[in-house]
Amino acid sequence: MIPFWQESLIRAKEENIDILSESVLLYTFSRLEKPEKQRLDLISTMLTYLEAHFTEPDLTLAAIAQLVGYNAKYLSHFFKKEFGMGFAEYLRLLRINHAVILLENGVTSVKNVAALSGFTDPLYFSRVFTAAIGIPPKEYRKGMAKERKEEKGILWTF
């Protein structure tokens, strides 16, 4: 950009310098604004798609890359730079958060919670859940059931 500015100002005539300077400045701003808008559009598109499809077990970064028209490797670097974590980790967190909501809302089968959250293997789901939350999903579910009983004034457990 700097060589463009310099060349434009050298070639300008004295009477046109103001209009030329303004034109060069507007051109420069237009070049700077577009990548930022593209970046925000890409982030928005990716997040919207992830929010709508994170429960699909076969969701991959390659599928999203194809959707948005970018190379998967580029998107991987872009995602890590923008979100501070890799795509797979972000997807796992979305799924675990969804699993927590399901468990808190009374879904009792760990197998069903895993499937509804996008995990194909309930054992893998249990390991990931335990690593993220600190307790296994069954214990989390039992704790939630106990909290609901205490909220309703029922102090005994079965």
N, C-alpha and C positions, 0 to 999 in steps of 0.2 A: 504494500500500500504506500509506503513512504516514497519509493521511486516514482510511483504514479503521481503523487502529490507534487514532488519536485519537478518532474517533467511538465506537468500541467502549468505550474506557476512560472516556469522559465519561458514557456511558449506564449503566455498570456500577454496581451497588450495592456498598457497602462489603463486605458478606459474600460477594459473588460475584466480587470482583476477581481473586482467585487463579485460580479455575477459568476465568474469562473470558480472563485474560491467557494462560494455557496454551493455551486453544483457539485464540486469535488467533495465537499463535506457531506452533502446529502447522499451522494453515491457511496461514500465510505460507510455512513450509517446504515444504508440499505444492505450493504454486504455484511455488516456486523450483526444486524438484527435477524437476518434469515437463519443462520445456524442456531441461534438461541431459540427461535420459534420451532425449528425442526427438532431440536433436542427436547423441548417441552412437549411437542406433539408426539414424539416417539415414546417418551416416558408415560404420557397419558394413555396412549394406545396400548402399551405393554401392561400397565396397571389395570386398565379396564378389562383387557382380555384375561389377565390372571384372575381378577376378581370373579369373572363369569365362568371360568373353566378350571379353577384349581382343584376341583373334586374329581376331575377326569384323570384316571390313573396313567393314561398314556400321554399326558401333557409333557412336552419337551421344549427346550429352548430352540431347538431346530424348527419345530412347528411354528413358534412365534416369529422366528427369524424369517421364515418363508412368508408368513402373514404380512409382516411389515416391510419386506423386501430388503433385508439386510443379511449380511453374512453372519452365521451363528457364532463364529469366533469373535468377530467384532462386537456383536451384541453381548457376549459374555464379558468382555472387557468393559464395555459401556455400562452394563448392569452393575458390575462390581464397583466401578468408579462412582456411579450415581447413588447407589444404595448402601455402599460399604460392606456388602456381602455378596456372595455368589448367588446365581439364579437358583440352584438346587437348595441352598440353605433358606432363601427367602420363601420358596415354594413349600418347603417342609414347615416353616413357621406358620404360614397361612393355614396349612392343613392341621397343624397341632392346635392352633387357635380355634379352628372350626370344631375339632374334636372336643376341646374343652367346653365349648358352647353346647354341643350335643350331650355330653355327659352331665352338664349342669341342668339340662332340660329334660332329663329322664331317660335318655336312650341307655339301656342297661347292658346290652351285649357289646363286648369289646370288638367282636368280629364285625358287627354292624357299624359301630362307630368308625372302625378302620375303613371299611368299604365306603361309607358315606363321606369320608374325609379325603378319599383319593388314594388310599393305601391298598395294595393288592394282597399284602401278607400281614395278617394280624400280629404275628410274632415280631416282625420288623417294626410295625406300628408301635407295639408295646415298648420295644427298646428305644425308639426315637422319642416317644412320649415321656418315658422315664428320664431320659437324658435331658429333655427340655424342661420338664415340670418338676422333676425331683422325686416323684413317686409314680408307681405303675398306675395305669388307667383304672384297674379294678379298685385300688385303694382310693384313688381320687373320687371314683363314683360312690364308694361307701361313705367317704367323708361328706360328699354332697347330700347323700340320703340322710345322714345323721344331722346335718345342718337344717335340712327341711323339717325333720321331726322336731328339732329344738325350736324352730321358728313357730311351729304350730302348737307348742306347749307339750309335746309328747317327749317324755324324758327317758323312756325305756327303749332298748334296742333288742332286736331279735337275733 
